[in-house]
Amino acid sequence: MELNRIHSILDNKEKCDVFFGDRPVWIQEINDTVAKVGFVDNFEEKDVYIKDLYERNL
């Protein structure tokens, strides 16, 4: 995923299905090339590279 797409998702509050691996996540914050995400299926949080996030059904 590109940084500008993440900004678009966060700025517009649009509903988007974002994934890391095969797990759905919500983006908590971004910092350069890293995003802090929370996993939808539990309370786990993780710092991941923005390039490793993706949207399904584009």
WOGI-V575214 format. One record per backbone hydrogen bond with DSSP energy under -1.0 kcal/mol. CO is the residue of the C=O (numbers start at 1). NH is the residue of the N-H. E is the energy in kcal/mol with one decimal. If there is no record, write none. Layout:
CO:NH:E + CO:NH:E
//
This chain:
2:6:-1.6 + 3:7:-2.3 + 4:8:-1.9 + 5:9:-2.3 + 6:10:-2.6 + 7:11:-2.9 + 8:12:-1.9 + 17:56:-1.2 + 18:25:-2.7 + 19:54:-2.0 + 20:23:-1.9 + 23:20:-2.4 + 24:40:-2.3 + 26:38:-2.5 + 29:36:-2.6 + 31:34:-2.4 + 33:50:-2.6 + 34:31:-3.0 + 35:48:-2.8 + 36:28:-2.9 + 36:29:-1.4 + 37:46:-2.2 + 38:26:-2.5 + 39:42:-1.0 + 44:39:-2.4 + 46:37:-2.8 + 48:35:-3.2 + 49:52:-1.7 + 50:53:-1.8 + 54:19:-3.1
//
